[in-house]
């Protein structure tokens, strides 16, 4: 449902930090992470679990067609329930299942005390927020980089990147540009709603060209021009003001190098240093961008070991 859960005790040890210190970047008193869940602190240092709505859909689908779970009754009358369900084109029963799915996710992630207090804006504790998504995992479209900041992929920025790189008309320029325009038309509203939700919950949103799909198939990122593909969004932000980004510095793919330079400049402008990871794969004749396309991410949710050179650059 949430794409994996992990605990960052090891990370805290590497940093020499007191595990559980709420002010230390990347370490939380309840650290969990996965493809569809990002643990973050907003600009008021409040702990937020950012959950993709596909996680909600998974619970809803399971309750609808799989193992039947008890549904929490709503304390509203039949008319109000009918009105709320109609707003989302649900039947009253399916609306209750959807609300129940969110209830169960909150119950899973929050302590009993925080669960009771959620919704109280004056409570400097923990809460869950749900964001719409166009990728099957939200860590392909957004990246938490600490201090209340979230980097969000923009299809508009993707188009601008393509237009900046290609000075002359070409078949590749046309294909890539048309793809970016089509994706903006189809998923731009999802991005806008995600940005609005993040800002409402106290996050600064930095829009970038962070990944290069030419299409999305049921949430799965596709690229018909693999030599142009990159995925900087699926990074790992562990240390203050530094983020590990999948990129091979010695790549001969000029477009990818150009995209990385712009991405690096965007983050540098807000005080964040990018640290590339993936150079070590060259010894095996591999490229990190090929891995990211094949695995549709995988760096953030599957990494268990870091190259020493990358760790040294983070300190």
LUMLO-81470 format. One line per 10 residues: number of its first residue (from 1); their letters; for each residue y, x, z of C-alpha. Coordinates in Angstrom, 3 decimals, always signed. Example, Ala and Ser with C-alpha at 12.3 -4.5 7.8 and 13.67 -1.06 7.14 Angstrom:
<nodes>
1) as) -4.500:+12.300:+7.800; -1.060:+13.670:+7.140
</nodes>
This chain:
<nodes>
1) xxxxxxxxxx) +0.000:+0.000:+0.000; +2.544:+2.604:+1.071; +1.033:+5.467:-0.887; +0.027:+7.705:+1.999; +1.289:+8.554:+5.464; +1.879:+12.011:+6.850; +3.185:+13.581:+10.033; +5.517:+16.572:+10.041; +4.394:+18.508:+13.144; +3.649:+21.524:+10.962
11) xxxxxxxxxx) +7.065:+21.373:+9.323; +8.751:+21.332:+12.699; +6.771:+24.414:+13.735; +7.759:+26.279:+10.589; +11.396:+25.495:+11.230; +11.205:+26.615:+14.820; +12.495:+23.235:+15.864; +11.788:+21.150:+18.898; +9.565:+18.450:+17.437; +11.010:+15.036:+17.953
21) xxxxxxxxxx) +14.618:+16.170:+18.229; +16.370:+13.215:+16.561; +19.277:+15.287:+15.260; +17.090:+17.809:+13.432; +16.917:+17.114:+9.721; +13.577:+15.938:+8.393; +11.919:+15.537:+11.787; +11.799:+12.115:+13.358; +10.197:+10.802:+16.502; +8.005:+8.680:+14.213
31) xxxxxxxxxx) +7.726:+10.703:+10.982; +5.850:+8.896:+8.241; +6.111:+9.296:+4.504; +4.374:+8.195:+1.325; +4.987:+7.281:-2.264; +6.453:+3.904:-1.267; +7.936:+4.796:+2.091; +10.748:+7.205:+2.881; +11.755:+7.967:+6.462; +15.482:+8.684:+6.625
41) xxxxxxxxxx) +18.512:+8.683:+8.900; +21.691:+6.977:+7.750; +25.267:+8.145:+8.312; +25.155:+6.756:+11.862; +21.958:+8.714:+12.606; +19.909:+5.518:+12.752; +16.292:+5.817:+11.679; +15.479:+3.806:+8.559; +12.130:+3.237:+6.884; +12.904:+2.721:+3.186
51) xxxxxxxxxx) +10.012:+0.738:+1.692; +9.475:-0.119:-1.960; +8.927:-3.781:-2.715; +5.631:-2.974:-4.432; +4.387:-2.258:-0.899; +5.368:-5.811:-0.001; +3.697:-7.090:-3.168; +0.460:-5.293:-2.220; +0.294:-7.105:+1.111; +1.283:-10.404:-0.524
61) xxxxxxxxxx) -1.375:-9.988:-3.218; -4.042:-9.111:-0.668; -3.202:-12.152:+1.411; -3.139:-14.389:-1.667; -6.283:-13.220:-3.413; -8.085:-10.892:-1.035; -8.679:-10.881:+2.707; -6.932:-13.884:+4.183; -4.619:-13.024:+7.071; -2.908:-15.390:+9.486
71) xxxxxxxxxx) +0.557:-16.386:+8.305; +3.446:-16.273:+10.729; +5.021:-19.720:+10.848; +8.706:-19.987:+9.947; +10.984:-21.658:+12.445; +12.744:-23.720:+9.760; +12.285:-27.276:+8.652; +10.481:-28.333:+5.438; +13.719:-28.888:+3.468; +15.158:-25.462:+4.288
81) xxxxxxxxxx) +11.814:-23.825:+3.539; +11.676:-25.603:+0.170; +15.231:-24.456:-0.606; +14.552:-20.818:+0.279; +11.320:-20.766:-1.733; +13.046:-22.288:-4.785; +15.692:-19.543:-4.667; +12.979:-16.989:-5.492; +10.904:-19.293:-7.724; +8.136:-19.441:-5.107
91) xxxxxxxxxx) +6.177:-22.322:-3.754; +6.752:-22.770:-0.002; +3.283:-21.324:+0.658; +3.888:-18.213:-1.461; +7.324:-17.751:+0.096; +5.727:-17.696:+3.540; +3.165:-15.159:+2.322; +5.975:-12.951:+0.985; +7.950:-13.151:+4.221; +4.758:-12.555:+6.166
101) xxxxxxxxxx) +4.107:-9.370:+4.157; +7.499:-7.980:+5.168; +6.868:-9.032:+8.757; +3.566:-7.153:+8.837; +5.084:-3.980:+7.332; +7.867:-4.015:+9.918; +5.309:-4.544:+12.652; +3.298:-1.570:+11.340; +6.229:+0.851:+11.172; +8.286:-0.077:+14.213
111) xxxxxxxxxx) +7.609:+0.307:+17.899; +7.297:-3.020:+19.755; +10.770:-2.498:+21.252; +12.388:-1.737:+17.893; +10.490:-4.589:+16.254; +12.029:-7.074:+18.690; +15.532:-5.644:+18.205; +15.465:-5.291:+14.407; +18.310:-7.082:+12.762; +20.680:-6.275:+15.617
121) xxxxxxxxxx) +23.295:-4.099:+13.897; +24.463:-2.721:+17.239; +21.029:-1.319:+18.101; +21.026:+2.438:+17.298; +17.283:+2.508:+16.854; +14.906:+1.966:+13.949; +14.729:-0.606:+11.195; +13.034:-1.241:+7.861; +14.797:-1.891:+4.569; +13.126:-2.976:+1.337
131) xxxxxxxxxx) +14.342:-1.710:-2.032; +13.493:-2.958:-5.534; +11.779:-0.457:-7.783; +11.022:+0.173:-11.443; +8.541:+3.023:-10.798; +5.265:+2.374:-9.029; +6.391:+4.784:-6.285; +9.976:+4.918:-5.053; +9.812:+8.722:-4.708; +10.014:+8.872:-8.509
141) xxxxxxxxxx) +13.401:+7.157:-8.522; +15.061:+8.236:-5.265; +15.122:+11.296:-3.015; +16.391:+11.455:+0.572; +18.241:+14.744:+1.105; +19.396:+14.364:+4.705; +22.593:+13.505:+6.579; +22.634:+9.926:+5.350; +22.419:+10.826:+1.651; +20.026:+9.530:-1.001
151) xxxxxxxxxx) +19.840:+10.811:-4.579; +19.122:+7.979:-7.033; +18.040:+8.301:-10.666; +20.429:+6.692:-13.139; +19.438:+5.717:-16.690; +23.114:+5.937:-17.627; +23.167:+9.550:-16.427; +19.931:+10.097:-18.360; +21.639:+8.948:-21.551; +24.697:+11.125:-20.850
161) xxxxxxxxxx) +22.431:+14.134:-20.320; +20.819:+13.607:-23.732; +24.182:+13.172:-25.440; +25.495:+16.357:-23.807; +22.550:+18.473:-24.909; +22.183:+17.355:-28.520; +25.296:+18.258:-30.513; +23.831:+17.220:-33.851; +21.887:+14.106:-34.880; +18.117:+14.546:-34.829
171) xxxxxxxxxx) +14.970:+12.445:-34.551; +14.417:+13.655:-30.977; +17.984:+12.818:-29.960; +17.677:+9.333:-31.407; +14.346:+8.641:-29.718; +15.404:+9.956:-26.312; +18.822:+8.277:-26.388; +17.441:+4.918:-27.553; +14.793:+5.087:-24.824; +17.412:+5.716:-22.137
181) xxxxxxxxxx) +19.528:+2.793:-23.392; +16.492:+0.479:-23.426; +15.515:+1.521:-19.898; +19.058:+0.917:-18.650; +19.036:-2.549:-20.177; +15.662:-3.370:-18.642; +15.896:-1.703:-15.236; +19.603:-1.070:-14.667; +19.947:-4.120:-12.447; +17.062:-2.894:-10.274
191) xxxxxxxxxx) +18.880:+0.410:-9.784; +22.121:-1.378:-8.938; +20.399:-3.546:-6.334; +18.641:-0.531:-4.835; +21.962:+1.303:-4.577; +23.623:-1.743:-3.019; +20.847:-2.069:-0.427; +20.989:+1.631:+0.493; +24.771:+1.578:+0.857; +24.595:-1.604:+2.933
201) xxxxxxxxxx) +22.306:+0.250:+5.351; +24.663:+3.194:+5.739; +23.567:+5.669:+3.070; +25.713:+7.606:+0.621; +24.113:+7.290:-2.836; +24.389:+10.135:-5.373; +23.442:+9.059:-8.898; +21.879:+11.702:-11.154; +19.594:+12.215:-14.130; +16.552:+13.089:-12.054
211) xxxxxxxxxx) +13.586:+12.199:-14.269; +13.083:+11.679:-18.005; +10.868:+8.715:-18.896; +10.902:+7.342:-22.421; +9.156:+4.241:-21.147; +7.691:+2.572:-18.068; +4.373:+0.746:-18.305; +3.708:-1.510:-15.292; +5.557:+0.976:-13.112; +3.868:+4.029:-14.606
221) xxxxxxxxxx) +6.269:+6.616:-16.015; +5.589:+7.564:-19.631; +7.136:+10.225:-21.880; +6.279:+10.462:-25.562; +8.068:+13.834:-25.778; +6.381:+15.921:-23.033; +8.348:+19.092:-23.831; +11.513:+17.303:-22.727; +10.055:+15.830:-19.554; +11.162:+16.743:-16.038
231) xxxxxxxxxx) +10.932:+15.093:-12.631; +13.310:+16.506:-10.034; +13.337:+13.315:-7.942; +9.863:+13.919:-6.512; +11.150:+16.734:-4.327; +10.684:+17.645:-0.693; +13.752:+17.794:+1.519; +12.667:+19.515:+4.712; +15.550:+21.690:+5.811; +19.277:+20.989:+6.288
241) xxxxxxxxxx) +21.132:+20.924:+2.976; +18.188:+22.276:+0.972; +15.652:+20.465:-1.175; +12.511:+21.690:-2.919; +12.576:+20.573:-6.555; +9.668:+20.873:-9.023; +10.974:+23.226:-11.689; +9.830:+26.415:-13.429; +12.809:+28.763:-13.642; +11.297:+30.778:-16.476
251) xxxxxxxxxx) +10.563:+27.798:-18.665; +11.277:+28.173:-22.374; +12.085:+24.479:-22.615; +15.838:+24.591:-23.090; +16.422:+20.898:-22.469; +14.605:+21.047:-19.104; +16.625:+24.130:-18.085; +19.838:+22.345:-19.095; +18.853:+19.238:-17.123; +18.060:+21.351:-14.051
261) xxxxxxxxxx) +21.435:+23.100:-14.223; +23.231:+19.749:-14.256; +21.030:+18.376:-11.468; +21.665:+21.503:-9.406; +25.426:+21.220:-9.983; +25.445:+17.532:-8.972; +23.767:+18.348:-5.656; +25.822:+21.483:-5.084; +28.978:+19.381:-5.358; +27.897:+17.497:-2.214
271) xxxxxxxxxx) +26.711:+20.606:-0.371; +23.003:+20.537:-1.182; +21.141:+23.593:-2.477; +18.158:+23.067:-4.785; +15.162:+25.370:-4.340; +12.806:+25.361:-7.364; +9.084:+25.252:-6.737; +6.444:+25.776:-9.422; +6.990:+29.338:-10.656; +3.645:+30.378:-9.164
281) xxxxxxxxxx) +1.798:+28.083:-11.598; +2.724:+30.370:-14.500; +0.009:+32.830:-13.469; -2.549:+30.152:-14.305; -0.832:+29.286:-17.594; +0.442:+25.993:-16.176; +3.859:+24.345:-16.083; +5.035:+22.247:-13.166; +6.658:+19.682:-15.497; +3.290:+19.051:-17.180
291) xxxxxxxxxx) +1.725:+18.524:-13.764; +4.459:+16.108:-12.736; +4.001:+14.054:-15.911; +0.218:+13.940:-15.617; +0.244:+13.072:-11.907; +3.390:+10.897:-12.091; +4.904:+12.878:-9.264; +2.497:+14.202:-6.691; +4.599:+17.001:-5.201; +6.028:+14.965:-2.343
301) xxxxxxxxxx) +2.955:+12.921:-1.414; +0.186:+15.484:-2.067; +1.599:+18.855:-1.025; -0.183:+20.543:+1.880; +0.628:+24.205:+1.141; +3.900:+25.850:+0.099; +4.217:+29.186:-1.751; +5.624:+31.872:+0.535; +8.529:+32.528:-1.812; +9.583:+28.886:-1.588
311) xxxxx) +9.393:+28.869:+2.202; +11.418:+32.090:+2.389; +14.119:+30.527:+0.208; +14.365:+27.563:+2.579; +15.057:+29.556:+5.705
</nodes>
